[in-house]
Amino acid sequence: MGIVEEDIARVRAATDLVEVAGEHIQTRRVGRRWVGLCPFHAEKTASFSINAEEGLYSCFGCQAKGDAITFLREVEHLEFAEAVERLASRAGIQLRYDDVREGQDRKRRSRLIEAMEAAVEWYHQCLLTSPGAASARGYLRSRGYDGDVVRRFKLGWAPDDWDALSRALKLPTDVLSQAGLGFVNRRGRHQDSFRARVMFPIFDAAGAPVAFGGRILPGAEGPKYKNSQETAIYAKRRTLYALNWAKADVVTASEVIVCEGYTDVIGCFEAGLPRAVATCGTALADEHFRTLKNFTRRIVLAYDADAAGQAAAERFYEWEQRYEVDVTVAPLAPGTDPGDLARSDPVALLAAVKDAKPLLAFRLERVLAAADLRTLEGRARGAQAAMSVVSEHPDELVRDQYLMQVADRCRVDPDRLRAALGAPSRDNRQWQQLVEPRRQSDGGGPELEALRLAVHKRDEVVHRLDEILFADDLHLAAFRALASSATLREAIDSADPGAAELLQRLAVEEAHADPNDVLNLVLHRAGERALHQLEAEVRASDKRGPELSRTVGWLKLTLERLPDPEAASGLVAWLAQWGHHRG
Ligand SMILES: [Zn+2]
């Protein structure tokens, strides 16, 4: 194991689990317990509960349970010993190890961190006081960074010299090179890794310095940014700049802003958004998401619009599914980065973050904005381009919601778009149904999903559905059986054979979709069907024309207002009456 048992017990006793958990989730007191949204599974109602006196937690939703050490291990993906060390350093406890080699590894790690701490401080003092840093100070002032910013982010200056840091810190050669601070050059002399650069120290989530990003001054030669090489304490794909400072606000605001650069992050903090982080000289990767989802499920990309538009959307959708996070995009004008905007128009930056849209909505908006929707040809081309963006999304329900928007904006029949989206498994008969959309069994997808939810989340879903929402006879029969029985078993027994078989199948499938999304989609579909029919009637009749047209107008408006709850309940009521009226 490594760490002496007695010390582990001391760490447990000295740790306040409520405080540790509070760095990842918001908790509130309920009687003797503390409760909050579980960090280990996605949920909307709090099933995570902490017993502060015992230092234990448990979740009714996913059965996660344990103490402060398990919590930290699970939430930050740490080894047992790492978690104990983190908690020990919080509590100011010096750990003893019973395994010599492991003890040495820990010792080496803490030597590297100590070296980094010394370097951060030394570079920082250089920036604040050294005469050679005058141009760096001038540059930072010109970017709007005053002394407070410099101190808050521990900015530094690496002098224009070969070995100033090495000489000043007098570190052993192996520590210097293992920390990535310097190396031995070909003439056998110490040389610093950074020279004539503004230094942005990078800390791990717990606040230990692990690396530097160095920015060159304008006009100087060399790459604009240089980052520390990877070391035993620094892995780029796992590290997020500023997470150590941002995490508290990330939890409070339930949102993290992901930027491209250090100066963007600092801009966000200065503009009043102290929940920004950046990747360090690498693209967002799998492990970044794994880290972020332990703090929040909502991720706002604050990238320049072109960068966001070109982001590899499929990978983001994949991460959304795998880590149950929502990726949104703050709409920044092309060529604007958050760092500049924070200085020139901080209010606009706040507004952009507040207006962040789902990645697919953002991409769709860009495509449609570029299309000429005034002409028939333009709309057709716009619809085609838009559908290629929509088709990238892996979730059929999500695709269908956006498909409806494209249909609306480009004034194309949604069923033709569905056909164009081309599910490869469609046989000829299904194809017929697509080109004759008014026939029954249109929209099997969302209806089936709604039934699946009705089977699995009966109490939450059944009462919100209505017979009128089901166009497919089989689905309707299954819903009737469910709605008129107290249990699933009873529903299966009372249903006719086809519906019973369907219910049985749904019972063993998993229901992942959000009920709100599904119900909204089913309702939208039913409303659309009614709209199609009414429009056909308006075309066919002249006597009832004006009255029908008013209804059509109301229906269109109501469909646009969805998922507004008032519009939704109004529509359900109208559909029920309308369906009844028509027999
Ligand atoms: Zn849970």
Residues whose N, C-alpha, C, O or C-beta is under 5 A from the ligand:
A	BS01	ZN	C38 F40 H41 C59 G61 C62 Q63 A64
